[in-house]
Amino acid sequence: MSTAPSPALTLRDGGQADLGEVMTSMIEAFAPEFGEAWTAAQCGGILPLPGVRLILAKLGTTPAGFALARVIAGEAELLLLGVRPRFRRGGIGGALLVATVAYAREAGADHIHLEMRDGNPALSLYRTAGFVQIGRRPRYYRGTDGRLIDALTLSLRLVGAHG
Ligand SMILES: CC(C)(COP(=O)(O)OP(=O)(O)OC[C@H]1O[C@@H](n2cnc3c(N)ncnc32)[C@H](O)[C@@H]1OP(=O)(O)O)[C@@H](O)C(=O)NCCC(=O)NCCS
């Protein structure tokens, strides 16, 4: 029995021309009940700002996910990380996270922060990458059912860290 080879994963920087691809992944990756997805206008608005980087993941020619980050004055923030459900648990989210951390380090950031909804299983991805919880914002997110959910602030120290 022969099986078709899996398409290769590639990561590359993206820009305004890639907003359609980003939204394809955005709409699938972020569950609508938490209202976490950004609109194309929000993404398009942030891309020209200093220190912003969009990283796109593709499997062959198929959009699989993306990361959006910003570095300002020595602080990096991971703004969005999403992988389309059918491509999850294959290392794409981890690869995007590694690429984002590398960008933050190259851009001179001391730390990279992110905020996530309490209860999001992505926590284990971040913990594996070395992030630690540094804060909690009570009742920060509002689900579409009106439920209020805490936000966790996670941080990874880059200065003096290896990798
Ligand atoms: C979080 C997300 C980006 C992970 O993408 P992914 O491609 O599945 O990540 P990886 O395959 O690289 O996962 C690496 C490791 O993270 C952990 N992990 C990732 N997703 C997990 C989940 N749903 N439950 C438990 N552990 C998980 C596991 O340890 C996993 O390794 P393993 O598969 O060998 O067990 C993806 O689930 C997603 O898009 N979620 C919705 C959007 C979102 O919440 N983004 C984060 C906002 S802060």
The ligand as an ORCA input file, in Angstrom:
! r2SCAN-3c Opt
* xyz 0 1
  C      -3.349     26.617     20.679
  C      -3.137     26.151     19.233
  C      -2.532     27.286     18.433
  C      -2.163     24.947     19.256
  O      -1.890     24.598     17.900
  P      -1.331     23.134     17.552
  O      -0.842     23.163     16.143
  O      -2.345     22.114     17.908
  O      -0.103     23.029     18.559
  P       1.011     21.864     18.585
  O       0.610     20.711     17.761
  O       2.314     22.516     18.261
  O       0.974     21.459     20.128
  C       2.153     21.375     20.843
  C       1.824     20.881     22.243
  O       0.982     21.805     22.921
  C       0.077     21.064     23.751
  N      -1.283     21.267     23.250
  C      -1.660     21.938     22.138
  N      -3.004     21.935     22.030
  C      -3.474     21.268     23.100
  C      -4.773     20.930     23.551
  N      -5.868     21.285     22.874
  N      -4.894     20.229     24.680
  C      -3.804     19.849     25.378
  N      -2.528     20.125     24.992
  C      -2.379     20.827     23.877
  C       0.471     19.626     23.672
  O       1.454     19.401     24.647
  C       1.082     19.577     22.284
  O       1.982     18.540     22.106
  P       1.418     17.072     21.738
  O       0.419     17.219     20.606
  O       2.656     16.333     21.351
  O       0.760     16.558     22.986
  C      -4.474     25.673     18.600
  O      -5.064     24.713     19.454
  C      -5.476     26.794     18.364
  O      -5.454     27.413     17.307
  N      -6.369     27.027     19.345
  C      -7.441     28.023     19.193
  C      -6.911     29.419     19.182
  C      -6.281     29.751     20.502
  O      -6.874     29.549     21.558
  N      -5.037     30.285     20.449
  C      -4.303     30.667     21.632
  C      -4.805     31.961     22.137
  S      -3.883     32.510     23.517
*
